[in-house]
Amino acid sequence: MRSRLEVLHALDRPEALITEASQQLGEDQQQVEAQFYLLLGLIEARRFQEAEEKARAFQKDLGLSSFFWLLKGYIALASDELKAAEASFLEGLKLDPQDADLLAYLGFVQGFLGDLRASQARFEALLRQDPLHTQGLSFMALVYGEVCHRPDLARQLLHRCLQINPQDATILSLLADFEALPWHKSRLLRQALAFNPFDRDARQSLKRLDSAYPRHAILAGVQLLLAILLHQLPLPTTYWMPVLLGSSCLQAVFLFRHNKHLPGFLLAGLLTFIFFPVQQIDLTRFFIAGGAGALLVLPCYGLHLLLSHFFTAKDKPS
């Protein structure tokens, strides 16, 4: 029969778990199960300073358990104390050299400490004994993507994770971080939220991506109104038409970052009003402007790819 502590942990009720574990420790301060669950509750409640204090107090009773050192290292990692986390994970591996979770976390920490050779050795040892360890694969992807500046390798590892579990919302969100194209990011974040609607970080990332569309709509509206107004003024079109045409193409270039279909529609619509006064627009002229827009889409897309390559290359270390 499951204990009350185990049930509260399974129900994801960290505050209730902390209260229950504290009550049991009040009756018996050396109750090992209550000590472990109190640490787990404090970690899940993100009360890391208290968790660190309790880990020091419990070390005498729990220090022969590799799981204790995993928790202690996680607490240090959550507090950005990477060297302390590394020391804890190493202590745990002395007790159980085959512990897959300890190998994964140690590889992750050593990677972010800059010891890439040691990190690689830990991940290789992990994957030899458990090739389907998705947490280890995702940690390895983070090291490749964030430390080695190789998002291509990070994506490969994350796709391996999704082959193991296609509904892993955490992996989908992480893969979105390493995607260069916003429409790919948006698709992955929507998939992640479909599997985990309570993922606050994924929802905020998606909101930031979607906020670009209203800005583009406002800019397109301003250009459209300017075109209508300028056609009514006694100004030669050679003065203002190239300016509006250039700004429309520039907007299309940046819109490609968010959607691969909308720039064509944007150019077809804007060019109709740039080339012809409102009173002269008909279906024939709309198709003429649409044809011109289709011709301009290709160089706009080429410029978008060039800029994307330039800024991606700048992010990589020399």
C-alpha positions, 0 to 999 in steps of 0.5 A: 500500500502506498504511503501518504507521502508517496500519494501526495508526491504523485498528486503533485501537491508539494506544499501538502507534501512538505507539511506531512513530511515535517509532521512525520519528522516531528515524531521521528527525526531520523525517518528516512522516507520523510527526509527524502520526501521533504527534500522532494517537496521543497524542490518542487515548491522551488524553495531551494534555500530551505532545501539546501539547509535540509540537505545539509542536515540530512546528509548524515542519515542519507549520505549513503544513497546515490539518490540523495546526492542527485537531489543535493546536486539538483538543488545546487544546480537550481541555485546556479552553483555549478561546481557544488552540483558537480561535486554532489553528482560525483559523490553519487557516482562513487556510490552507484557508477551506473546511475543514469540520472547522475550521469546525465546531470553530471554531463550537463553540468560539466558541459556548462562548466566548459569541460566538454571532453568530460561531458562527452564521456559522461553522455557516451557512458550514459547512452551505452547503457540506456540509449533511450534516456531522453533526459540525457539526450535533451541535456546533451542537446543543450550542451551542443546548442548553448555551449558549442553553438551547434543548434543543428546537432541539438535538433538532431538529438531532440528529434531522437527524443521525439522518436522515443516519445512524440508527445513530450511537451518539454522536448517540443518546447526545447526544440522550438528554442533551437529552430531558426524560423519563427513559423517552425517555432510557432508550430512546435510550441502549439504542439507542446501546448496541446500536450501540456496546456499549463506550460507557462514558458511555452505559452509566453514564447508563443505570445511573443511570436504572435505579437509580430503579426499585429505590427506587420498589419499596422505597417501594411495599413500605413503603407496602403493609406499612404499609397491611396493618399499619394495617388490623390496628390499632384506628385509624380509617381517617380518620386514616391512609388519607388520608396513605397515599393522598397518599403513593401519589399523590405516588410516582406523580407522581415515577414518571411521570418514569421510566415512563408506564405503571407509575404506573397499576399502582402505584396499582391495587396500593397502593389495593387494600391501602389501601382493604381489609384483606387478608382481604377482598380479592377480584377485585371489590374489586381492580377497585374499587381499580383504578378509583379508581387509574385516576381518580387517574392523570390528576391525578397525570400533570397534576401531573407535567407541571406540575412538569416545566414549572416546573423546565424553565422555571427552567433557562431564562435570563430 
